[in-house]
Amino acid sequence: MASPVPLRSDFDDVQLRGLAKRSRDPNQIRRLLALAAIYEGGSRSDAARIGGVGLQTVRDWVLSFNAEGPAGLLNGKAPGRSFILDDQHRRALQDIVEQGPIPAIHGVVRWRLVDLIQWVWEEFRLAISKQTLSRELRAMGFRKLSARPRHHAKNEHLADAFKNSSQTAWRQSRRRSAASR
């Protein structure tokens, strides 16, 4: 059986218990108390019981504590998924949206999300969803705008002739009597 990984020599059980008392993170407190038990001379199995974990996890805590001190016992934030579009892609997307489509080249007269998804695929070979592209465009300051539909045969001058141009006659309403209230 391999020998256990030794703990740092610049801490002791009293210091770890003091750090646990001042900490606000319950997971760090549990880990500090488990390591304090090892400093007192307890076994790694005792530390695992105190921490409510297995021996491998205690070993991981010891390695983190040795490398980073008490801060190594805090939960780290997961990095999450990386962005699909980088800065170069965003600049190119912004340029193409600001320029607008060229009907002879792009085959559309206005950009829709599906058209831009197709453009991103053809340009960079990146698959991107409508929601993600919409979020990216909104982050760049673009908003979804659509023109009001307009009939091709509408004549503004004829429409004005049919509008009711008579003035409304405003008059003051009669005073109500106190009895009708």
N, C-alpha and C positions, 0 to 999 in steps of 0.2 A: 504494500500500500504506500502511496506517495505521501510525503510529509506535507502538512498543511502550510499554506502561504503565510509567512509571518506578518504581523501587523506593524505599522509604523511605530518607531520608538519615540517620536516627539509628542505623543498623546498618552494618556492613561485613562483608567475607568472613571475617575472623579471628573476629569475634564469632559469626557463624553457625556456623562450624566448631566453636567451643567449645560452643555450645548443642547441636550435633549430638552431640558427644562425651559430654555429660552426659545426653542424652535417653534414655529407655527405650523409646520408641515407634519401631519401625522405619520406619513410614510417615513420621513427622515427620522422622526423620533423613535419609531419602532426599530429602525436599522441601527441608530446610535446606541440604543439600549442593548440590542443583541451583541454589538461589538464590544460594549462595555463589559458584558458578561465574559467575553473571551479575555479581555484585559485582566479581569479579576482572577483568571485561572480556570474558568469553566471550559467545558468542551465545546467543540463546534456543534455537536448535537444539541447541547443546551441552548446555544445561541439560535439554532434553527427552530427550536421549540418556542423560544421567546418571540422570535420574529414571525412565527407561523409559516415557515417556508422549509424548503429542503436544503440539504447540505451544499448542493451546487449553487444555489442562490446566495447562501452565506459566503461562499468562495467568491462569487461575483461582487458582492458588497465589499469584501476585503480588498479585492483588486481595485475597485472604484475608489475606496477610501484611501488606499495607499497612493493612488495616482493623483487624486484631486483634493484629498482631505474631506472634511464634513460636507462640502459642496458637492462632492461626488455621490453623495447618498440622496440627493434630491432627484425627483422624477424629471427627466428631460422631456422636452416637447418633441413629438414626432415630427420629422421634417415634412411629411405630406408629399403629395404628388408634385412633380416639377411642372412648370408651365409648358404648354404646347408651343406657344409662339414666343420667340425671343425678341430682343429689341430690333434686330434687323428685319424680322418678319413683320413686326408692328409698324415700322417705318414704311415698308413697302405697301402694306395694307392701307395705311393712312394716305399715302400718295395716290394709290389707285382709286380710293373712295373720293378724295378731293378732286381728282381729275375728271371723274365720272367715266362711264363706259363709252367706248367707241362702238357704235352699232355694227359697223362692218367687221370689226375684229372680235368683239366680245359677244355679239349676237343678241344684245339686250339694249334697251333704251334707258333703263334705270337699274341701279343695283338693288337686288334683293338679297337676303341672307343666303339663300340657296345658290345664287349666282356667285357670291363671294366665297362660299365654301368650295365651289367648283374651281374658282380662280386660285384659291390657296392650295388646293390639291394639284392643279396643273403646274403651279409655279414652284412649290416647295415639297410636294409629295407628303403633305401633312393632312391627316384626317382630323376634322374638327366638327363638333356638333353645332347645331343652330344656337343652342343656349350659350355655349362657350363663346362663339363668335359674337353673339349679341352682347354678352358681358364685356368682351374685349373692346368692341366698338363704343359702348357706353363709357368705358373707362378712358377712352381716347377723346371723349367729348362729343361723339356723334349721337344723334337721336333718330329714331325711326320716324320719318315723315312721309306722308303720302299726299299726293295732290287730290283735290276734290274732283270727282268725276265731272266731266263737262261734255255735253252733247256736241258732236261735230258740226251740226247745222244751226247751233244757237246764234241768234243775231241780237247783240246787246241793244241796238237802236230800236228794234221792233219790240223788245221786252219792255223798254222804258215807256213806250206808247200805251201799253196795256196796264201799266201801274196806276193805281188810284192816286191821283195827285190832289184831290180836294182836301181842303183844310178842315180839320175837325173844329167844331164850334164849342168852345169851352164856356160853360156858364156855371155859376155858383148854385149849388143845390139849395133848396128851400130849407129854412130853419124849421126844425121840428118843435112842436109845442111841448110843453112840460107834461101834458096829460098823455101824450102818445109814447112817452119813454117808458 
